[in-house]
Amino acid sequence: MSPSTPFTKLAVDEMKPRWMIPLKTKLFEHNTELQDTARSIAQLERQAADLKTRLNELLPMGRLHDDVLIEILFHFIADVYAHTKPTDRCGHYPHWFHLIFVCRRWRDLIYTTPSLWSFLAWTINPDCTRKALWLSKHAPLTKIHVWHDKDQLSQHVFWNVSKVTLKETMREVLREVYRAQELYLCVSSHDMEHSLFTQIFDRPAPYLHTIEVPELWCPPNDVDHHLPEDTSEIFPRLQRLSAGPLDVQYLKAFVVPTLTSLSLHRYYVDEDEYSPPMLLDLFAKLPLLENLSLETQSLHPGFSSVSPSRPLVNLSHLKTLNYCGQAVDLAEMLMFLTLPSSANVRIHFLHYVKSDFEHVQSIVRQMVQLEVVPSDVPIASLVSQTGQHFHVRNSSHRSFSFTVEVFTDNASATNSEPHFHLSADENVDITSLSSDHSLEALHPGILSLLPLEHIRNTVLECCPGHWNAYMAILARMHDLESLAFSGAGEEMSELFRLLSPSSSVSTGNGPDTDLESSSLPIIDPSVFLQKLSILELRGVPVVRCCYPRDWTRLLYRLTRALEGRTQWTHAGLQELKVIGFTRDMIPGKFVSNLNERDDLGALVVKVEYDEEETKKQIGRRGVVA
C-alpha cells in the first residue's frame, strides 16, 4: 500500500495482526450473549413481580377492593397523626411514609388518592412538604399540622435549606387553611413574623371545625398585626378552640359564636389582657358553649376589676367546667356566671395562700346556690381526701393538699366521674399550721358548706387538730349508710365515743371515764349516724405520729361503740373494715374476739394490715405480731 492510499476501515483491518480478528469476533459474540442474558433477567424479574402480585392478590388483604383498602389506609394515617406527638419526627418525612414501600399496588393507590394526603404536616424538608401539597390535588384537608421551634431552625443546616425557604414553605402550607377541617399550630421560634399567620384570615374556611394553638410566639414589635374583629363568616363551622400562651388579638379573632368547646391553657392574667372582665366578654359571645377549660399561671394577688353593674353571662348549655389557677380569678368570674345544675365542675387551686380562704368559700357557696352541688337530690357519695409530706431538704416546710368530690348518681366513686370536684395544694411553713385560714382549716370549712343531710356514702380523711369540726359535719349526715374514716387518734376516739349512745352517761369505771370532758359541740349520740351499717377505718401513715402508743383506750371505745350500736339502733353495724394499721395497733386477738362475740349481731370484722410498717415496728420495739 502506497503512502498516498487513504486510511479506510479495510486498510486498517489489513494492518492488524491476523490473531486479533477472531478475538474481536468472540468479544462481539460475548457482548451479544450478555445483552441476551440481561434481557432474560429483566423478563424473569417482571415475571417474578407478576407472581408476587398474584400472590398478594391471593392474600386476604390483597383481595380487598381498592375503596376498602383506601379506607383502611386512611384510618391508619389518621391514627398516626392522632397518637403521635409533634416532636416525634421520623427523619424529614411523616411517620406513615413506609406504607409506600409495602408493594406496588399500595404505592400506586397512595400516590393517586388525594384523600390519603389530606393530613398535611409541615416538615423540615420543603420538597417533601410541597410534594404532599401537590398530591392532595386541592381536595379538602382533614388536618394541617404546623409545628416549629428554635431548635428545629438549627436543623436547616443539616438539610442544606435556608431559613427563607423554610418560611416560604410554611407560608404555602398555611395558605391552604381554607380547605382544612383541623388546624394544629405550635410555633415558638423568634424568627417568625405575624404575616405568616394573618393569612389564615384572608379567605373563608368553611370546613374548619377545630383549632389547636398550644403556643404562638411572634415579635411584639411586628407592625403587620391587623386581624379582623368579626370572623364568624371566615370560620362559620368552628366548634373547638384550644389555645395556650396566645396573643389576645388572635384569641379574640378565633372566638366565634359557633364554638362549643373552649380551652385556654397556661395563660397569664393581666389587667389589660387575660383579665376576668375580658374573659367574661368572650364567654358572652359563646351562647352554645358546652365545655370550658381554664388553666392560669398567674401568681398575682388578684384584680378587683369586674364592675358590679355588669350583666350576668348565662352559659345555659355548659356541660363541663374545668378550672386550674388562683381562687380570686374564679371567684370574680363566678359572681357573673350562671351555670346549669347539670354541669360537671372540676376546680383545682394552685399555690393556695391564706388570702384565698374567703374566695374559696365564696366559690363553694356559689356552687351550692347554682345547684351544682344539689340540696334537693340525694348525694350518692362524698370523697374527701387529704395528703401531706415534708420537704426532704427543708424539714420546716411541707406540701399539703386536699380533694373533695361529690357524686350524684348511684355509680361507684371508683368508676364514674364526680359531679363536683374541688382540690387545692399549698407549700406551708410548719410554724403557721395553727392559722385559722390555712388549707387544713379550709378543708372542714368547705365540707360544712355542702348540703350533706341526705348523703349515703362518705370517704372522709380528717386533718389533724380539727376533730370537733369533722364530728359536727358527720352529725349532719342523717342518712349515712357507709363511712370510710381516716384520722389521727383524737378523731378516731371522738368518732367511737359518738357512735355509742350509752356514752352520754359516764359509768365512772374503766378507761373511758373522761368521755364527758370533750369540748365537742352539742351532739346527740343517740341519733349520730343512726343508719350507719358499714364502717371502714383507714390508717394514714403520714400522721402515724398522731396515733397514741397505747391503743387500750381506743380499742375500749371501739368495743363500746359496737355494743351500743347493736343495742340502741335499728340495725347496728353489719361490717367493720380496718385497713392500713399495724398489728401492734389492732392486735389479731382483738379482731378474733370481736368475730366470736354473739352479742354483736351479724357484725363481720375484716382487717388488712400494713405489713411493711408492721415489720418496721417489730424491728424497732420487738413487738410480737
C-alpha positions in Angstrom: 0.0 0.0 0.0 1.5 3.3 -1.1 1.7 6.2 1.3 -0.9 8.1 -0.6 -3.5 5.4 -0.1 -6.3 6.7 2.3 -6.8 5.0 5.7 -10.0 3.2 5.2 -11.6 0.7 7.5 -10.4 -2.1 5.3 -7.0 -0.8 5.2 -6.9 -0.6 9.0 -8.1 -4.2 9.3 -5.4 -5.3 6.9 -2.8 -3.6 9.1 -4.0 -5.6 12.3 -2.4 -8.9 13.0 -4.4 -11.9 11.9 -4.9 -13.1 15.6 -6.9 -10.0 16.5 -9.7 -10.7 14.1 -11.1 -13.8 15.7 -10.7 -12.2 19.2 -12.9 -9.3 18.1 -15.5 -11.7 16.8 -15.5 -13.6 20.1 -15.9 -10.3 22.1 -18.9 -9.3 19.9 -20.4 -12.7 20.5 -19.9 -12.4 24.2 -21.5 -8.9 24.3 -24.5 -10.3 22.4 -24.8 -13.1 25.0 -24.6 -10.6 27.9 -27.3 -8.5 26.3 -29.5 -11.6 25.8 -28.8 -12.6 29.4 -29.7 -9.1 30.7 -33.0 -9.2 28.7 -33.7 -12.6 30.2 -33.0 -11.4 33.7 -35.3 -8.4 33.2 -38.0 -10.7 31.8 -37.6 -13.1 34.8 -37.8 -10.1 37.2 -41.0 -9.0 35.6 -42.4 -12.5 35.8 -41.4 -12.7 39.5 -43.1 -9.3 40.1 -46.2 -10.6 38.4 -46.1 -13.8 40.5 -45.7 -11.7 43.7 -48.6 -9.6 42.6 -50.7 -12.7 42.1 -49.6 -14.0 45.4 -50.6 -10.7 47.1 -54.0 -11.0 45.4 -54.4 -14.4 47.0 -53.8 -13.0 50.5 -56.9 -11.6 52.4 -55.5 -8.1 52.2 -54.9 -8.4 48.5 -58.5 -9.5 47.8 -59.8 -6.2 49.3 -61.4 -3.8 46.8 -59.5 -0.6 46.3 -62.1 1.5 48.0 -62.0 -0.7 51.1 -58.2 -0.6 51.2 -58.1 3.2 50.8 -60.5 3.4 53.8 -58.2 1.3 55.9 -55.1 3.3 54.9 -57.0 6.5 55.7 -57.8 5.4 59.2 -54.3 4.2 59.8 -52.8 7.5 58.7 -55.4 9.4 60.8 -54.4 7.2 63.8 -50.8 8.1 63.3 -51.5 11.8 63.5 -53.8 11.4 66.4 -51.4 9.4 68.6 -48.1 11.0 67.6 -46.5 14.0 69.3 -45.4 16.8 67.0 -41.9 16.3 68.3 -41.7 12.7 67.4 -40.3 13.1 63.9 -39.2 10.3 61.7 -36.4 12.0 59.8 -37.8 14.7 57.5 -41.0 12.9 56.4 -44.2 11.8 58.1 -44.3 8.6 60.0 -46.6 6.7 57.7 -44.4 7.0 54.5 -43.2 3.5 54.9 -46.6 2.3 53.6 -45.4 3.3 50.2 -42.8 0.6 50.2 -45.1 -2.3 51.1 -46.0 -3.3 47.5 -46.6 -1.8 44.1 -50.4 -1.7 44.5 -50.2 0.2 47.8 -47.7 2.7 46.3 -49.9 3.3 43.2 -53.0 3.8 45.4 -51.3 6.2 47.8 -49.8 8.3 45.0 -53.1 8.5 43.1 -55.6 9.0 46.1 -55.7 12.7 47.2 -57.7 11.9 50.4 -54.7 10.0 51.8 -52.7 13.2 51.6 -55.4 15.2 53.5 -53.2 15.1 56.6 -50.8 17.8 55.8 -47.8 18.1 58.2 -45.2 20.8 57.6 -41.8 19.2 57.9 -38.2 20.4 57.9 -37.9 19.2 54.2 -39.5 21.8 51.9 -39.5 19.4 48.9 -41.4 16.7 50.9 -44.0 19.3 52.0 -44.5 20.7 48.5 -44.8 17.1 47.1 -47.6 16.4 49.7 -49.4 19.6 48.7 -49.2 18.6 45.1 -50.5 15.1 45.7 -53.5 16.4 47.7 -54.9 17.8 44.4 -56.8 20.7 46.1 -59.1 18.2 47.9 -60.4 19.0 51.4 -57.7 18.6 54.1 -58.5 16.6 57.3 -55.8 18.3 59.3 -52.9 20.8 58.8 -50.1 20.3 61.3 -47.5 23.1 61.7 -45.0 22.7 64.5 -41.8 24.7 64.7 -39.4 25.9 67.4 -36.0 27.5 67.7 -34.3 24.1 68.0 -35.8 23.0 64.7 -34.4 26.0 62.9 -30.9 24.7 63.6 -31.7 21.6 61.5 -31.8 23.6 58.3 -28.0 23.4 58.2 -28.3 19.6 58.1 -30.8 19.6 55.3 -29.0 22.4 53.5 -32.1 24.6 53.5 -32.2 28.3 54.1 -34.4 29.9 56.7 -36.1 31.9 53.9 -37.1 28.6 52.2 -38.4 27.2 55.5 -40.6 30.3 56.0 -41.9 30.2 52.4 -42.8 26.6 52.8 -44.7 27.3 56.0 -46.4 30.1 54.2 -47.5 27.8 51.5 -48.9 25.3 54.0 -50.8 28.0 56.0 -52.3 29.3 52.7 -54.2 26.0 52.5 -56.1 26.5 55.7 -59.2 27.4 53.7 -59.7 23.7 52.8 -58.8 22.2 56.1 -61.0 20.7 58.8 -58.5 20.9 61.7 -55.5 23.2 62.3 -52.7 22.5 64.7 -50.4 25.4 65.1 -47.4 25.5 67.5 -44.7 28.0 66.7 -42.3 29.2 69.4 -39.5 30.4 67.1 -38.4 34.1 67.4 -37.7 34.3 63.7 -41.4 34.2 62.6 -43.5 37.2 61.8 -47.2 37.9 62.1 -47.6 38.0 58.3 -47.1 34.2 58.3 -50.2 33.7 60.4 -52.5 36.6 59.4 -53.0 34.9 56.0 -55.2 32.3 57.9 -57.9 35.1 57.9 -57.5 36.0 54.3 -60.2 33.7 52.9 -63.2 31.8 54.4 -62.5 28.3 55.8 -65.9 26.6 55.5 -64.6 23.2 56.6 -62.6 24.2 59.7 -64.1 22.9 62.9 -61.1 22.6 65.3 -58.2 24.9 66.0 -55.4 23.9 68.4 -52.7 26.5 69.2 -50.6 25.3 72.1 -48.2 28.2 71.5 -47.8 31.0 69.1 -45.0 33.4 69.6 -44.3 36.4 67.4 -42.1 39.5 67.8 -44.1 42.1 69.8 -42.8 44.9 67.6 -44.1 43.4 64.4 -46.4 46.2 63.0 -48.1 43.8 60.5 -50.6 42.6 63.0 -54.1 43.6 62.0 -56.8 41.0 62.4 -60.5 41.3 61.6 -62.8 41.9 64.5 -65.7 39.7 63.3 -64.5 36.3 61.9 -67.9 34.5 62.1 -68.0 34.4 58.3 -64.4 33.3 58.0 -64.9 30.3 60.4 -68.7 29.5 60.0 -68.3 26.0 61.4 -65.6 26.4 64.1 -66.6 24.4 67.2 -63.5 23.7 69.2 -60.7 26.0 70.2 -57.7 25.0 72.4 -55.1 27.7 73.0 -52.0 28.1 75.2 -50.0 31.2 75.5 -51.6 33.2 72.7 -51.8 36.9 71.8 -55.2 38.3 72.9 -55.9 39.6 69.4 -55.5 36.2 67.9 -57.7 34.7 70.7 -60.5 37.2 70.0 -60.2 36.5 66.3 -60.6 32.8 66.8 -63.6 33.1 69.1 -66.8 32.8 67.1 -70.5 32.2 68.3 -70.4 28.6 66.9 -67.8 27.4 69.5 -69.0 24.6 71.7 -65.6 23.9 73.4 -63.0 26.4 74.6 -59.7 25.5 76.4 -57.3 28.2 77.5 -54.0 26.8 78.9 -51.0 28.4 80.7 -52.2 31.9 80.1 -51.2 34.8 82.4 -53.8 37.0 83.9 -53.1 40.7 83.2 -55.0 43.9 83.8 -55.2 44.6 80.1 -55.3 41.1 78.6 -56.5 37.9 80.2 -58.4 39.6 83.0 -61.7 38.3 84.3 -63.7 41.1 82.5 -62.1 40.2 79.2 -62.9 36.5 79.7 -66.4 37.3 80.7 -66.8 39.3 77.5 -65.6 36.3 75.5 -68.0 33.9 77.3 -70.9 36.3 76.5 -70.2 35.7 72.7 -70.5 31.9 73.1 -74.2 31.0 73.5 -73.6 27.4 72.5 -70.6 26.7 74.8 -70.7 23.2 76.3 -67.1 22.6 77.5 -64.9 25.3 79.2 -61.4 24.7 80.5 -59.2 27.4 82.0 -55.7 27.0 83.3 -53.8 30.0 84.5 -50.2 30.5 85.5 -50.7 33.7 87.4 -49.3 34.4 90.9 -50.7 37.9 91.4 -52.8 38.9 94.4 -55.8 39.5 92.1 -57.5 42.4 90.4 -60.9 43.7 91.6 -61.6 44.9 88.1 -65.1 43.4 87.4 -67.7 46.1 87.5 -70.5 45.2 89.9 -73.1 46.5 87.4 -72.1 44.3 84.5 -74.8 41.9 83.3 -74.7 38.2 84.0 -73.4 35.7 81.5 -75.7 32.7 81.1 -73.9 29.6 79.9 -77.1 27.6 79.6 -75.6 24.8 77.5 -72.5 24.2 79.6 -71.8 20.6 80.4 -68.2 20.7 81.9 -66.2 23.4 83.6 -62.5 22.8 84.4 -60.5 25.4 86.2 -56.9 25.4 87.4 -55.5 28.5 88.9 -55.9 31.0 91.7 -59.2 31.3 93.7 -59.5 35.0 93.3 -59.9 34.9 89.5 -62.6 32.2 89.5 -64.4 33.9 92.4 -64.6 37.2 90.4 -65.9 35.4 87.3 -68.5 33.2 89.1 -70.1 36.3 90.5 -71.3 37.0 86.9 -71.7 33.5 85.5 -74.8 31.4 85.5 -74.3 27.6 85.1 -76.9 24.8 84.7 -77.1 22.5 87.7 -76.3 19.5 85.4 -72.8 20.8 84.7 -69.8 18.8 85.9 -67.4 21.2 87.7 -63.8 20.4 88.4 -61.7 23.0 90.2 -58.1 22.9 91.4 -56.5 25.8 93.2 -52.8 26.3 92.6 -50.4 27.9 95.2 -53.1 28.4 97.8 -52.4 31.4 100.1 -54.3 32.4 103.3 -55.9 35.3 101.5 -57.8 32.8 99.3 -59.7 31.5 102.2 -62.8 33.7 101.7 -62.6 33.3 97.9 -62.7 29.5 98.1 -65.7 29.6 100.5 -67.4 32.1 98.2 -66.9 29.7 95.2 -68.4 26.8 97.2 -71.4 28.8 98.2 -71.9 29.8 94.6 -71.8 26.1 93.5 -74.5 25.3 96.1 -76.6 28.3 95.1 -76.4 27.2 91.4 -77.4 23.7 92.5 -74.2 22.2 91.0 -74.0 20.6 94.4 -77.7 19.8 94.8 -79.5 20.1 98.1 -82.8 18.6 97.0 -81.4 15.5 95.3 -79.7 12.9 97.5 -75.9 12.8 97.1 -74.7 9.3 96.4 -71.2 9.7 97.6 -68.7 12.2 99.0 -65.0 11.5 98.8 -62.8 13.8 100.8 -59.1 13.1 100.9 -56.0 14.9 102.3 -52.3 14.4 101.7 -49.1 15.9 103.2 -45.4 15.3 103.1 -42.4 17.2 104.4 -39.8 18.5 102.1 -36.7 16.4 102.1 -34.2 19.3 102.1 -36.1 21.6 104.3 -37.9 19.9 107.2 -39.6 23.2 108.2 -41.8 23.2 105.1 -44.2 20.7 103.8 -46.7 20.3 101.0 -50.4 19.8 101.9 -53.4 19.1 99.6 -57.0 18.1 99.9 -59.7 16.8 97.5 -63.5 17.0 97.8 -65.6 15.0 95.3 -69.4 14.8 95.1 -71.1 12.0 93.2 -74.8 12.5 92.5 -75.5 9.2 90.7 -75.7 5.7 92.1 -72.5 4.6 90.3 -69.4 3.7 92.4 -67.0 6.5 93.1 -64.2 4.4 91.6 -65.7 4.0 88.1 -67.5 7.3 87.4 -66.7 11.0 87.1 -67.6 13.2 90.1 -70.3 15.8 89.6 -68.3 18.3 91.6 -64.5 18.2 92.2 -62.5 20.6 94.3 -58.9 20.3 95.2 -56.1 22.6 96.4 -52.5 22.4 97.4 -50.0 24.7 99.2 -46.4 24.8 100.5 -46.6 25.9 104.1 -44.3 26.6 106.9 -45.0 24.2 109.8 -44.9 27.1 112.2 -48.0 28.5 110.7 -50.2 25.4 110.9 -52.4 26.8 113.6 -53.7 29.6 111.4 -57.5 29.8 111.0 -57.0 30.5 107.3 -54.7 27.6 106.5 -55.6 24.9 104.0 -56.1 22.5 106.9 -58.8 24.8 108.3 -60.3 25.3 104.9 -61.0 21.6 104.4 -63.6 21.2 107.1 -64.9 24.7 106.3 -65.7 23.6 102.8 -67.4 20.4 103.9 -69.6 22.4 106.3 -71.0 24.5 103.4 -72.2 21.4 101.4 -75.7 20.0 101.8 -74.9 16.7 103.3 -78.1 15.8 105.1 -79.1 13.0 102.7 -75.7 11.7 101.7 -75.4 7.9 101.7 -71.7 7.1 101.3 -68.7 9.1 102.5 -64.9 8.7 102.4 -63.6 11.2 104.9 -59.9 11.9 105.7 -59.5 14.4 108.6 -56.9 17.0 109.0 -55.2 16.8 112.5 -56.4 19.3 115.0 -59.9 19.9 113.7 -61.8 16.9 115.1 -64.6 18.9 116.5 -65.5 20.4 113.1 -65.4 16.9 111.4 -67.7 15.4 114.1 -70.2 18.3 113.6 -70.1 17.6 109.8 -70.8 13.9 110.4 -73.6 14.7 112.7 -75.4 16.4 109.8 -75.4 13.2 107.7 -78.6 11.7 108.9 -78.9 9.1 106.1 -75.3 7.9 106.0 -75.1 4.2 105.4 -71.3 3.7 104.7 -68.4 5.6 106.2 -64.7 5.2 105.4 -63.0 7.3 108.1 -59.3 8.2 108.4 -57.8 10.5 111.0 -55.5 10.8 114.0 -56.1 9.2 117.3 -58.1 12.2 118.6 -60.5 12.0 115.6 -60.8 8.2 116.0 -61.5 8.4 119.7 -64.3 11.0 119.3 -65.9 9.0 116.5 -66.1 5.9 118.7 -67.5 7.9 121.6 -70.3 9.4 119.5 -71.1 6.0 117.9 -72.0 4.7 121.3 -75.3 6.2 122.6 -74.7 4.9 126.1 -71.6 7.0 126.3 -73.8 10.1 127.1 -73.8 8.8 130.7 -70.4 8.0 132.2 -70.2 4.9 134.4 -67.1 6.0 136.2 -65.5 2.7 135.6 -62.9 1.5 133.1 -60.5 3.6 131.0 -63.3 5.7 129.5 -64.2 7.8 132.5 -63.2 11.1 130.7 -65.7 10.9 127.9 -67.6 13.9 129.0 -64.6 16.2 129.2 -64.7 16.8 125.4 -65.2 20.3 124.0 -67.3 18.9 121.1 -70.4 20.9 120.1 -73.7 19.6 121.5 -74.4 16.4 119.5 -77.0 13.8 120.5 -75.2 10.4 120.4 -78.5 8.5 120.2 -79.1 9.8 116.6 -75.5 10.1 115.5 -75.2 8.2 112.2 -78.2 6.1 113.2 -78.4 4.3 109.8 -74.7 3.5 109.6 -74.2 -0.1 108.6 -70.6 -0.2 107.2 -67.7 1.4 109.0 -64.2 1.4 107.4 -61.3 2.7 109.5 -58.2 3.7 107.4 -54.8 4.3 108.8 -52.8 7.3 107.5 -49.1 6.7 107.5 -48.1 10.4 107.3 -49.9 11.2 110.6 -49.0 7.9 112.4 -47.1 10.0 114.9 -50.5 11.4 116.0 -51.8 8.0 117.0 -51.4 7.0 120.7 -48.7 4.5 121.6 -51.1 2.7 123.9 -54.3 1.7 122.0 -56.1 0.3 125.0 -58.5 3.3 125.3 -59.2 3.5 121.6 -60.0 -0.2 121.4 -62.2 0.1 124.5 -64.1 2.9 122.9 -64.4 1.0 119.7 -65.9 -2.0 121.6 -68.3 0.3 123.4 -69.4 1.7 120.1 -70.1 -1.7 118.6 -72.1 -2.7 121.7 -74.0 0.5 121.7 -74.9 0.3 118.0 -76.3 -3.2 118.4 -78.3 -2.2 121.5 -79.7 1.3 120.6 -80.0 1.4 116.8 -82.4 -0.4 114.5 -79.8 -2.5 112.6 -76.4 -1.8 114.1 -73.1 -2.1 112.3 -73.0 -5.0 109.9 -69.5 -4.7 108.7 -66.3 -3.3 110.2 -63.2 -2.9 108.0 -59.8 -2.0 109.4 -57.2 -1.1 106.7 -53.6 0.2 106.9 -52.8 -0.2 110.6 -50.0 -2.2 112.2 -50.5 -5.3 114.2 -49.4 -3.6 117.4 -52.2 -1.1 117.0 -55.0 -3.5 116.2 -53.9 -6.9 117.6 -55.2 -10.0 115.8 -56.5 -11.3 119.2 -58.8 -8.3 119.5 -60.2 -8.9 116.0 -60.8 -12.6 116.7 -62.7 -11.8 119.9 -65.0 -9.4 118.0 -65.8 -12.1 115.4 -66.5 -14.6 118.1 -68.9 -12.5 120.1 -72.6 -13.4 119.7 -73.9 -10.2 121.3 -72.7 -8.0 118.3 -75.3 -9.4 115.9 -74.3 -10.1 112.4 -71.1 -8.0 112.6 -68.3 -9.0 110.3 -64.8 -7.7 111.0 -62.2 -7.6 108.2 -58.6 -6.5 108.7 -55.9 -5.6 106.1 -52.7 -4.8 108.0 -49.8 -2.7 106.8 -47.3 -5.5 106.8 -44.4 -3.4 105.7 -44.9 -0.9 108.6 -45.5 -3.8 111.0 -42.1 -5.2 110.2 -40.5 -1.9 110.9 -42.3 -1.6 114.3 -41.2 -5.2 115.2 -37.6 -4.3 114.3 -37.7 -1.1 116.4 -39.6 -2.2 119.5 -39.6 -6.0 119.3 -43.4 -6.1 119.0 -44.8 -9.6 118.7 -47.3 -9.7 115.8 
